[in-house]
Amino acid sequence: MHCACMERSLFAGRSQRLTDGMDDRPNGIPFSPRARLASFGHAWRGLRRMVQREHNARIHLAASLGVIGAGLFLHVGIADWRWLVVAITMVWLAEAFNTAVENLCDHVEPAFDPAIGRVKDMAAGAVLIASLAAAAIGLLTLGPPILALLGAALPALRLTLPPFSG
């Protein structure tokens, strides 16, 4: 089915139903603190589902925790933490959008469709770009303190290791 036809069939009459008997506020829903708090609950539920159901999200979680642990262990400065937070956030945003795109595509067209496959590949490519950029940020940020720590540890290791005889 062509996208324009699909759009018409999926959303036909929906905008009218949303506004029937409502005021002019977005979606016709009045503001309330309770509703705003509920929206945070929905967001957390979505993140929890993503981590529970997506293998790559669990890998991102482990990597995020590893980076945070390394930053704490290495006592990185506030400027370095800013970069680490940006890198971690960038990957999580890309993964969340990728997961949303994949789920929507699977719902709209459960059977294999080459066009849907291309869309999914592009969304996955965005995660790859974010992950590579985050890895570069991580190496540039954590690399120097790790090398300094290893440099300080190497002389001590050389003193305790027996000489190599081969």
C-alpha positions in Angstrom: 0.0 0.0 0.0 1.4 3.4 -0.9 2.3 5.6 2.1 -0.2 8.4 1.2 -3.0 5.8 1.0 -1.9 4.2 4.3 -1.7 7.6 6.0 -5.3 8.3 4.9 -6.5 4.9 6.0 -4.8 5.0 9.4 -5.7 8.6 10.3 -9.0 9.1 8.5 -11.4 10.9 10.9 -9.0 10.7 13.8 -8.4 14.4 14.1 -12.1 15.1 14.1 -12.7 12.5 16.8 -10.0 14.1 19.0 -11.5 17.5 18.9 -15.2 16.7 19.1 -16.6 18.4 22.2 -13.1 19.7 23.3 -11.7 23.1 23.6 -8.8 24.6 21.5 -6.0 23.2 23.6 -3.5 20.8 22.0 -5.3 17.5 21.7 -8.2 19.1 23.7 -6.7 17.9 27.0 -6.5 20.6 29.7 -3.2 21.0 31.6 -3.0 19.3 34.9 0.0 18.5 37.1 -1.3 15.0 37.6 -1.5 14.4 33.8 2.1 15.7 33.4 3.3 13.3 36.1 1.5 10.5 34.4 3.3 11.3 31.1 6.6 10.7 33.0 5.3 7.3 34.0 4.5 6.5 30.4 8.0 7.6 29.4 9.7 5.4 32.0 7.5 2.5 31.0 8.7 2.9 27.4 12.3 3.0 28.5 11.8 -0.1 30.7 10.2 -2.0 27.8 13.0 -1.0 25.5 15.6 -2.4 27.9 13.6 -5.5 28.6 12.9 -6.3 24.9 15.9 -4.9 23.0 19.2 -6.7 23.1 21.1 -3.7 22.0 19.5 -1.5 24.7 20.9 -3.9 27.3 24.3 -3.6 25.7 23.9 0.2 25.8 23.0 0.0 29.5 26.1 -2.1 30.3 28.3 0.3 28.3 26.7 3.4 30.0 27.2 1.9 33.5 30.8 0.9 32.5 31.6 4.5 31.3 30.0 6.0 34.5 32.0 3.6 36.6 35.2 4.4 34.8 34.6 8.1 35.1 34.0 7.8 38.9 37.1 5.5 39.3 39.3 7.9 37.3 38.0 11.0 39.0 37.3 12.8 35.7 36.6 16.5 35.9 33.3 18.3 35.3 34.2 19.2 31.7 34.9 15.5 30.9 31.6 14.5 32.6 29.8 16.9 30.2 31.2 15.0 27.2 30.5 11.6 28.7 26.8 12.6 29.5 26.4 13.9 25.9 27.8 10.7 24.5 25.7 8.4 26.6 22.6 10.5 25.9 23.2 10.6 22.2 23.4 6.7 22.0 20.2 6.3 24.1 18.3 8.8 22.0 19.3 7.1 18.8 18.4 3.6 20.2 15.0 4.9 21.4 14.2 6.4 18.0 15.4 3.3 16.3 13.3 1.0 18.5 10.2 3.2 17.9 10.8 3.2 14.1 11.2 -0.6 14.1 8.1 -1.2 16.2 6.0 1.1 14.1 7.2 -0.5 10.9 6.5 -4.0 12.2 3.0 -2.9 13.2 2.2 -1.2 9.9 3.7 -4.0 7.7 4.3 -7.3 9.6 5.4 -9.1 6.4 8.8 -8.4 4.8 8.8 -5.3 2.7 12.0 -3.9 1.1 11.0 -0.3 1.6 10.3 -1.0 5.3 13.7 -2.8 5.5 15.5 0.3 4.1 13.8 2.5 6.7 14.8 0.2 9.5 18.4 0.1 8.1 18.6 3.9 8.1 17.4 4.0 11.7 19.9 1.4 12.7 22.6 3.4 10.9 21.8 6.4 13.1 22.5 4.2 16.1 25.8 3.1 14.6 26.8 6.8 13.9 25.9 7.7 17.5 27.7 4.7 18.9 30.9 5.4 17.0 30.8 9.1 18.0 30.3 8.1 21.6 33.2 5.6 21.4 35.4 8.4 20.1 34.3 10.7 22.8 34.9 8.0 25.4 38.4 7.3 24.1 39.3 11.0 24.0 37.9 11.6 27.4 38.9 8.5 29.3 41.9 7.5 27.3 44.4 10.0 28.8 43.6 9.2 32.5 43.7 5.4 31.7 47.1 5.8 30.0 48.3 7.8 32.9 47.1 5.2 35.4 48.8 2.4 33.3 52.0 4.5 33.0 52.1 4.8 36.8 51.5 1.1 37.2 53.9 -0.2 34.7 57.2 0.6 36.6 55.8 -1.2 39.6 54.9 -4.2 37.4 58.3 -4.4 35.9 60.0 -4.6 39.3 57.9 -7.5 40.4 58.0 -9.6 37.2 60.9 -12.0 36.6 63.0 -11.2 33.5 62.0 -13.0 30.4 64.4 -15.7 29.3 63.6 -17.3 26.1 
